[in-house]
């Protein structure tokens, strides 16, 4: 018998496991991951940005966890010798109609406790990023870059050093909640546990449904973000991080430029519907998962509301020239020939039945389970804070 079984070996599951063992070393905690290594999906495919908490509604779980998690992450990396670079970023309004949203972001940043935010004219922006274009901008000094796979590996190492167990290559097939214990059945083992913690990311809704009898009223809709890389000879065009003003109605940040901690510049991502939950390429299709997405009433409402945005994202996915045109709004000198194929990630975006794309982190609790059903960006930055939040919910049960 074990005290806690954590399902999912991404950065949130690992941070939760570490926080639990640090606070209560005597608890028997097992983390189960279906892949042969940790951090294989959202964590291992993200762009490695340390987010400042600029975008999130003051007082929301995203805002508080991002800001707290930011400081916890920096302290952790300093203590463990993990390299990062707080290089800052600029957010650029490329047209006049984006100025009110830029003002809103500036106000949110200040209300969220960010210091050193600076409004910028075009000449001031070009002192930071000489090749950028726009009508106005803002400098955010707290933003940085890091390797989250390295961070995750360190979480795993420290968790195991405290006596925690990680079981790799085990896929959870069944969870049976009982009166005192739950039974977790994988393709290899059977576990009796007092509590299940679900940090399964792209499959968090599926695992949540296994843990409770009543229907889970959210579904994970997978959105693939595709990147290009800038060829080495043109990387001088970008010094650090350049972001557009995001669309307030759509929880994605738009195509942007990111300097990577190990070198190179990424450009992107777009945001297109993935045809399977772990669909990192255009040709990756799981008909059952695709049908489940298309049949979800919430997704149908999202598609009806944002079909024009969706078509634009799909067009950019298949047209390199259209992708380039979007990038040229920020840096006009970027040419199609400057871009080479990059990687892709898939965002686990929770969508409720009414068509709401959940913007905040969401945690569902039942008698025998705690389910993290929505933890998209900035979950990596926020990981230690989310892990602390979840672990406190766990410890309240013991």
Helices and strands as residue ranges (DSSP letters): E 2-7, H 11-23, E 29-32, H 42-45, E 49-50, H 61-80, E 84-85, E 89-93, G 96-98, H 99-111, E 118-120, H 122-128, E 136-140, E 144-146, H 148-161, E 165-167, E 172-177, E 182-186, E 190-198, G 201-203, H 204-211, E 218-230, G 232-237, E 241-244, E 256-259, E 265-268, E 272-273, H 287-295, H 297-305, H 307-318, H 320-328, G 336-338, E 339-352, E 362-366, E 369-374, H 379-395
